[in-house]
Amino acid sequence: MYSKETNNIKITATPIYIEEQSAPHSQQYVWAYHIVIENMGTEIIQLISRYWKITDANGNVQEVRGPGVVGEQPVIRPGEFYEYTSGTHLKTDSGIMEGKYYMQYLNGQPVEVDIPAFSLDMPSSNVILH
C-alpha cells in the first residue's frame, strides 16, 4: 500500500498482480490497482481528469490521460472518500506507476493532486534451499 497527501487530498494505491490474466511466456503481465481518494480538507472537490506515467522494467514509458476515472468524475465531500479499481498491463514482470489527479473546488479553483509512485511487481516464487 502506498499513500501520499497533497493539498488535503490523500491518495492510497494498492497494486495487485493478476496471475490468471498474465501470460509470462507471451510477455504479458497484468495488474489491478485499487485507489482510495480521501478528502481531508474542508471543501467539496471534484475529480476532473487523470494523468498516469507507467514505466516498465526496460524503461519504456506509457502515458495515459483522460477525463475522470473508470468513467466517473466523482464529487468528494470533506471527510469522505471515493474508491475504485482499475488495471494495467506491461511486457515486463515489473514496473512503476505514478501520476496526478486534476480536481477542482466547487468555485472552479483547480487542485492538482499527486498519485504516489507504486511498484508493479510479480510475486516472487518460493525459493527452497538445499
Buried (B, 14 or more C-beta within 10 A) or exposed (E): EBEBBBEBBBBBBBBBBEEEEBEEEEEEBBBBBBBBBBBEBEEBBBBBBBBBBBBBBEEEEBEEEEEBBEEEEBBBEEEEBBEBEEEBBBEBBBBBBBBBBBBBEEEEEEBEBBBBBBEBBBEEEEEEEE
